[in-house]
Amino acid sequence: MHLAQIYRETAAQFPHKTAYIYANKEISYDAALARINQMANRLAELGVEKGDRVGLLMPNIPDFPTVYYGALSLGASIVPLNVMYRPREIAYIMNDSGAKVLVTAEPFLPSVLDARSSLRTVRHIIAKTSQVVPDTHNLDTLLQGASDRTPEVAIGDDDVAVICYTSGTTGNPKGAMLTHHNLVANIEQTLSCQRFDAAAEDVGIFVLPLFHIYGMNVGMNLGTRLGLTTVVIDRFETEPVVQLIQKYRVSIFLGAPPMFIAIVNLPNIRDYDLTSLRTVSSGAASLPVKVLEAFRELTGVEIMEGYGLTETSPTLTTNAAGPVTKPGSVGPAMPGVEIRLVDDDENDVPLGQPGELICRGANVMKGYYNLPEATEEAFKGGWFHTGDIATKDEDGYYYIVDRKKEMINVSGFNVYPREIEEILYRHPKVLDAAAIGVPDSYQGESVMAVVALKPGETATEGEIIEYCRQNLAAFKSPRRVQFRAALPKLPTGKILKRELRDEIVKNLP
């Protein structure tokens, strides 16, 4: 069963049911499917074939699933792009994936057009826009008069549905190849969790970005599989979201820690009726226990925290898979997921002791696109190595305690220091640089740059931050900069980043 087929079956079962509510307008499943088919047929006319890649840079709007399922209907792979990416990042991912088409929306047109001259493989740019843009297809105009017949393309379980780029330790993102089988398997694993309570009668809400694997698969694809009615919002704003939950009696809410932090701290939150909420889940980053407790006190609903990665489609563990929610834990393994905690020699660690979390299951990616060596390294011994350090209790619940790698987790987005450092070293005044993650009460972690300037040079914190923001997505850019005469190093010249981070965190106010 592939994802486009799932959409067709849901539309056949619930043709007149509302699939999406957006800007007070309702779109039925059969109307949404007709537009998906139109998209597929127009893409085919533009030369998109099975195995091609289609870039997708859009906010949460109904046209996101239109393009997503439309491309999948042809056997093409979707390459989702973070809406915060800058032109340099867009160009790298489009070129690395070999995308033939890039579909975007008006807010991101300037970045796409800035990147255009660097796009080596993209033949067509399609934009949801009110502007007239030379050499660019207007999405709505393109779909007018298009055939809504269902494309007849044979799609296999092992065909790649999505290539999600995740930040790489070498400074360049790596494309995780997720097959139809990977994504569908994780949907079914989620639905088989004993406490994940969802049915076609429920109303969900897209607060998570659909370009992120969590919002894409656990939100959009799972919602399609169930036939949910989903409220669509293009960006998270606390009070408007709470108003929509009350207005549409939303019962399923999948979010991330910053969202729950914002909700429980909304000054007039008790003015709203949130009693419709029933199944609430948090992922992408660690949820503070005090926020879980505050949300439970406010709504009577337990947030079920989980854990996963882009490479695992995404969910590996969740409190929904166990009989109870344990605050601070990411829960037991999902049904069908095998997990081991191992030491540096790949030996299983004793119960209660920390070890690297390695896993295998039907939801684990096919590999990294065009990176056989990185794939082989990630799958040492036939198990996918997450790089995260965890412990397990006697009930089989996991606790994430540290990261083996230097990755920084900003609001659920993976940020690797090397990519930031590459930009810092391009600054003409910078001699040495290190990027580290520091605790952030809202984002979980934020990026701090520690910089040593060349002799005789001066620079301000704002100057360094602005330089990074011109070249990196905002969530990757440092929020703070600390200047030092020199950075601590080993005799080999390697910067002691863990030592640096420990010292800085210890002295933070």
Secondary structure, 3 states (H helix, E strand, C coil): CCHHHHHHHHHHHCCCCEEEEECCEEEEHHHHHHHHHHHHHHHHHCCCCCCCEEEEECCCCCHHHHHHHHHHHCCCEEEECCCCCCHHHHHHHHHHHCCCEEEEEHHHHHHHHHHHHHCCCCCEEEEECCCCCCCCEEHHHHHCCCCCCCCCCCCCCCCEEEEEEECCCCCCCEEEEEEHHHHHHHHHHHHCCCCCCCCCCCEEEECCCCCCHHHHHHHHHHHHHHCCEEEECCCCCHHHHHHHHHHHCCCEEEECHHHHHHHHCCCCHHHCCCCCCCEEEECCCCCCHHHHHHHHHHHCCCEEEEEECHHHCCEEEEHHHCCCCCCCCCECECCCEEEEEECCCCCECCCCCCEEEEEEECCCCCEECCCHHHHHHHCHHHCEEEEEEEEECCCCCEEEEEECCCCEEECCEEECHHHHHHHHCCCCCEEEEEEEEEEECCCEEEEEEEEEECCCCCCCHHHHHHHHHHHCCCCCCCCEEEECCCCCECCCCCECHHHHHHHHHHCCC
